[in-house]
């Protein structure tokens, strides 16, 4: 990705009693989001947490999803009208409240 792009990170924290249905997420939720946001998404990555800095430790996040957009306007104009549908689907695959961060790529 290039400097100036907008990166939206959606992270699902790990913890006791937290559930995450990876099959639903990858087969239903992700395709729905990609379909709704369309060409405004310029790149994406989905990462599954394996651990932390210490060997054998638990990962702080179950999943980290990253979406890249050319501009803040592209993100806002694509996500805004679809926010209710996207956020409304979360209970179908997890009981985890996601942490969302919007960043600007600097390097």
N, C-alpha and C positions, 0 to 999 in steps of 0.2 A: 504494500500500500504506500501511497505517497503522502508527503507532508501536506497538511491542510485538510485532509479528508476527515470525515466524522466517523468515529468508531462507537458503536453501541454494544456494550457488554451486558449480558443477562446471565447472572450467576446464581446458582442454587446451592446454598450452604448445606454442608453435611451435618449430621447430628442424630442423636438417639430419637427413635420414633418417626424419623423422616423417611418418606417413601418416594420413589421415582420410577415410573414405568418407562424404561428406555425404548421399548418397542413402539409404544404409542407415540412417544415424543418424536422418534425418528421417522416413523411411517405415516403419521397423521399431522402432528402439530407443525413440524418443520416445513413439510410441503405446503400446508395451509398458509403459514407466514410468508414463505417465498412467493406463493401465488398472489397473496394480497398486496405485498410490497412491490412486486414486479421489478421492472428495470431500474428502479431507484437503488436497489441493492447492487453494489459493485464488487462485493466479495463477502465471503462468510467462512467461519470456522466453528466447529463444535468440538469441544475438548472434554474428555471424561477424566475426572480427578483420580489420580493413583496414589498420591501421598503428599507429604510436606517435605521440608528440608531434612528432617531427621529420618534415617532409614527405618522402615517399618511403621512410620507414623500414618495417621489418617489424613486424607486430603481435606483441606478446609471447604472445598466445594465439590458437590457431586458432578455438576456439569457447568461449564462456562461456554456460552454461545456468544459469538462476536459477529456483528454485521457492519459493513462498511458502506458509507454513502459519500458522494462527492461534496455535498454541502449540508449545512444544518437544515436549510429549507427543504432539501430533498428528503431528509429523514422525517421532518415534521409533517410535510405534505403527504407522505405515504403512510406513516404510522398513525397520525392523528385520526383520520376517518375510519381506521381499522382497529383502533386500540381496544374498543369494547369486545370485539370478536376474539382478538388475539388473547387478551387477558382473561376473558371468560372461558377459554379452553384450558387454562392452567390446571384447574381442579380435576380434569380428566386424566392427568398423568402424574400429578404430585400433590403432596400436602405442604410443600415448601414454598414460602413466600420468597420470590426472587429478589435479588439485589441488582439494581440497574444503574449503570454508569454510562454517561455520554461523554466522550473525550474527543479531543482533536489530536490527530496524528502529527507529531512534531519532527520525527526523523523517519 
